[in-house]
Amino acid sequence: MTMKRILSITSLFITLFLLVPYFTDCQLQAQSDTAIFESHYVLPEFAQGSVKMKNGRTEVAIMDYNKLTEEMIFDKEGVRLALDSLEKIDSVYLDSRIFIPHEKIFYEVLVKGPVSLFLQHKCNLLAAGNPAGYGGTTETGASRSVSSLTSSGRAYKMHLPRDYHVTDASQFWMRNKGMYYRSNTASQIIKVFPEKSKEIKQFIKTNNLDLKSSPDLVKLIVKCNQFAR
């Protein structure tokens, strides 16, 4: 093997070695972009669901819930529209999930009973910042950009433009005796059952519950149903 060929092979290995981090970064960026794009809908893609009306009628449609606009979106011959006349809707069944209308939005039902638990799917949208000094960025004009995005109908697409950042802002709500209460922390739940403060704290500690986790919060609300008897 000639010295020239050895140098050529060595140069090739060095080039490949230097490109590995580049390809890895590109792959991670692609995965990150996909996560950002899909995060403003509850499901990763539209699925068949059914809408049960209060008059007993049921409608079937391809749907998904938009966390940005907080609307139930259905696909009608390639055009995406939001369900209206929520006062006439009893519930929506979508991919083993149940949603009920609440005022102008929908809540997902997590626990149904004397003490019910709901999840308000919601997200915040920030416009990517313009380049700033020393390699930084600034988040500017976010509210104006959101208004422009939603009014143009682009928020109904599965993928948002790359220059937007989505952050989850979902909230848990508990309904007891017809009243709704925020239920994101132990203290908020204890306010609804102040006489059961010790039992609730002990239950959380014994079961090592993380109330930011839906399954753990469900366990606590199921326990709270025992207090409501």
VMD Tcl script that draws the C-alpha trace (Angstrom):
set ca {
  {0.00 0.00 0.00}
  {1.44 3.33 -1.01}
  {1.97 6.21 1.39}
  {-0.45 8.31 -0.68}
  {-3.25 5.72 -0.26}
  {-2.60 5.45 3.48}
  {-2.91 9.21 3.85}
  {-6.12 9.17 1.80}
  {-7.71 6.47 4.02}
  {-6.57 8.28 7.17}
  {-8.10 11.52 5.90}
  {-11.41 9.71 5.22}
  {-11.58 8.31 8.78}
  {-10.83 11.73 10.26}
  {-13.61 13.29 8.14}
  {-16.13 10.65 9.23}
  {-15.11 11.07 12.87}
  {-15.69 14.80 12.67}
  {-19.08 14.35 10.98}
  {-20.51 11.96 13.60}
  {-21.42 14.76 16.09}
  {-22.92 16.74 13.21}
  {-25.23 13.90 12.13}
  {-26.14 13.19 15.78}
  {-27.03 16.83 16.37}
  {-29.15 16.88 13.21}
  {-30.99 13.76 14.32}
  {-31.68 15.16 17.78}
  {-32.80 18.46 16.29}
  {-35.20 16.64 13.97}
  {-36.63 14.71 16.92}
  {-36.93 17.93 18.92}
  {-38.68 19.71 16.04}
  {-41.16 16.86 15.67}
  {-41.98 17.00 19.39}
  {-42.56 20.76 19.16}
  {-44.73 20.41 16.06}
  {-47.05 17.81 17.55}
  {-47.35 19.16 21.07}
  {-50.30 21.50 20.46}
  {-52.71 18.58 19.85}
  {-53.71 15.95 22.41}
  {-53.29 13.03 19.99}
  {-50.33 12.61 17.62}
  {-52.79 12.35 14.71}
  {-56.51 12.76 14.06}
  {-58.63 9.73 15.00}
  {-62.25 8.66 14.65}
  {-64.42 9.89 17.49}
  {-68.09 10.35 18.27}
  {-70.06 13.30 19.53}
  {-73.05 12.51 21.74}
  {-75.64 15.26 21.66}
  {-78.00 16.08 24.53}
  {-80.97 15.14 22.34}
  {-79.60 11.58 22.11}
  {-78.23 11.87 18.56}
  {-74.64 10.76 17.89}
  {-72.32 12.09 15.18}
  {-69.11 10.36 14.05}
  {-66.11 12.31 12.77}
  {-62.32 12.33 12.48}
  {-61.20 14.58 15.33}
  {-58.46 15.77 17.66}
  {-58.29 18.35 20.45}
  {-56.27 21.50 19.85}
  {-54.57 22.61 23.08}
  {-53.60 25.97 21.62}
  {-57.10 27.14 20.65}
  {-58.81 24.80 23.16}
  {-61.22 23.56 20.53}
  {-62.36 20.13 19.38}
  {-61.34 20.04 15.73}
  {-62.93 17.73 13.18}
  {-61.89 16.99 9.61}
  {-64.58 17.45 6.98}
  {-63.40 16.43 3.51}
  {-59.90 17.76 4.14}
  {-61.05 20.98 5.84}
  {-60.52 21.32 9.58}
  {-63.25 23.04 11.57}
  {-64.03 23.52 15.27}
  {-67.11 22.06 16.94}
  {-69.57 24.79 17.86}
  {-72.86 24.94 19.77}
  {-71.18 23.34 22.77}
  {-74.32 23.87 24.84}
  {-75.99 21.13 22.75}
  {-73.17 18.59 23.27}
  {-73.25 16.05 26.09}
  {-69.83 14.43 25.57}
  {-67.17 13.54 23.02}
  {-65.54 10.10 22.86}
  {-62.09 10.17 21.30}
  {-59.44 7.42 21.37}
  {-60.66 5.90 24.68}
  {-60.87 9.41 26.18}
  {-64.03 11.22 27.22}
  {-64.40 14.99 26.92}
  {-67.24 17.16 28.19}
  {-67.95 20.77 27.27}
  {-67.32 23.33 29.97}
  {-68.33 26.87 29.09}
  {-66.47 27.52 25.79}
  {-63.88 24.72 26.00}
  {-63.65 20.97 26.69}
  {-62.36 19.11 29.74}
  {-61.11 15.53 29.60}
  {-62.79 13.33 32.22}
  {-60.25 11.52 34.43}
  {-62.49 10.52 37.36}
  {-66.28 10.41 37.33}
  {-68.08 10.39 40.67}
  {-69.40 12.62 43.45}
  {-65.90 14.15 43.26}
  {-64.88 14.28 39.60}
  {-61.48 15.11 38.15}
  {-60.90 16.82 34.82}
  {-57.92 17.81 32.73}
  {-57.98 21.11 30.87}
  {-55.62 20.56 27.94}
  {-53.87 23.82 27.24}
  {-50.54 25.13 25.94}
  {-48.72 28.42 25.57}
  {-47.10 29.53 22.34}
  {-44.02 31.71 22.08}
  {-42.56 33.13 18.92}
  {-38.88 32.32 18.46}
  {-36.73 35.32 19.36}
  {-34.60 37.42 17.10}
  {-30.82 37.04 17.42}
  {-29.40 39.13 20.24}
  {-25.89 40.12 21.21}
  {-23.31 37.55 22.30}
  {-25.15 34.66 20.66}
  {-28.38 35.05 22.65}
  {-32.00 35.35 21.53}
  {-34.99 37.32 22.69}
  {-38.65 36.25 22.74}
  {-40.43 39.19 21.15}
  {-43.89 39.91 19.86}
  {-45.28 36.62 21.17}
  {-48.90 37.67 21.72}
  {-49.09 39.44 18.38}
  {-47.62 36.40 16.61}
  {-50.08 34.05 18.33}
  {-52.99 36.21 17.21}
  {-51.69 36.18 13.66}
  {-51.14 32.43 13.75}
  {-54.59 31.50 15.06}
  {-56.50 33.95 12.88}
  {-54.81 32.60 9.76}
  {-55.98 29.06 10.56}
  {-52.45 27.65 10.72}
  {-53.02 26.56 14.32}
  {-55.39 23.88 13.01}
  {-52.53 22.13 11.23}
  {-50.74 19.28 12.98}
  {-47.37 21.01 12.57}
  {-46.72 24.59 13.58}
  {-44.07 26.68 11.82}
  {-40.54 26.10 13.09}
  {-40.31 29.60 14.57}
  {-42.70 28.83 17.44}
  {-42.12 27.19 20.82}
  {-44.91 25.30 22.57}
  {-45.01 24.80 26.35}
  {-47.62 22.77 28.19}
  {-49.96 24.76 30.44}
  {-52.59 22.11 31.22}
  {-54.58 22.39 34.43}
  {-56.40 19.87 36.64}
  {-59.88 20.68 37.92}
  {-62.01 18.96 40.54}
  {-65.79 19.20 40.70}
  {-67.47 18.77 44.06}
  {-71.13 19.56 44.74}
  {-71.40 21.33 41.37}
  {-68.44 23.65 41.99}
  {-65.11 23.54 40.14}
  {-61.79 23.89 41.95}
  {-58.21 23.99 40.70}
  {-56.53 20.76 41.75}
  {-52.88 21.00 40.76}
  {-51.39 20.86 44.25}
  {-52.07 19.19 47.58}
  {-52.93 22.52 49.20}
  {-55.58 23.26 46.55}
  {-57.22 19.89 47.15}
  {-57.03 20.22 50.94}
  {-58.93 23.53 50.69}
  {-61.90 21.56 49.37}
  {-61.66 19.01 52.20}
  {-60.06 20.96 55.08}
  {-61.45 18.55 57.69}
  {-59.56 15.71 55.95}
  {-56.22 17.52 55.79}
  {-54.29 14.95 57.84}
  {-55.73 11.98 55.93}
  {-54.91 13.56 52.56}
  {-51.34 14.40 53.53}
  {-50.81 10.92 54.95}
  {-52.26 9.28 51.82}
  {-49.92 11.30 49.59}
  {-46.92 10.43 51.75}
  {-47.73 6.72 52.17}
  {-48.30 6.23 48.44}
  {-45.45 8.55 47.42}
  {-47.76 10.42 45.05}
  {-46.54 12.96 42.53}
  {-49.56 15.19 41.92}
  {-48.09 16.40 38.63}
  {-48.71 12.88 37.37}
  {-52.25 12.18 36.15}
  {-52.34 8.56 37.45}
  {-51.18 9.66 40.91}
  {-53.68 12.51 41.05}
  {-56.43 10.12 39.98}
  {-55.55 7.88 42.95}
  {-55.92 10.82 45.32}
  {-59.28 11.94 43.89}
  {-60.59 8.37 44.08}
  {-59.62 8.52 47.76}
  {-61.37 11.87 48.12}
  {-64.57 10.27 46.86}
  {-64.59 8.27 50.10}
  {-64.70 11.59 52.00}
  {-67.73 12.73 50.00}
  {-69.89 9.75 51.01}
}
mol new
graphics top color blue
foreach p $ca { graphics top sphere $p radius 0.5 }
foreach p [lrange $ca 0 end-1] q [lrange $ca 1 end] { graphics top cylinder $p $q radius 0.2 }
display resetview
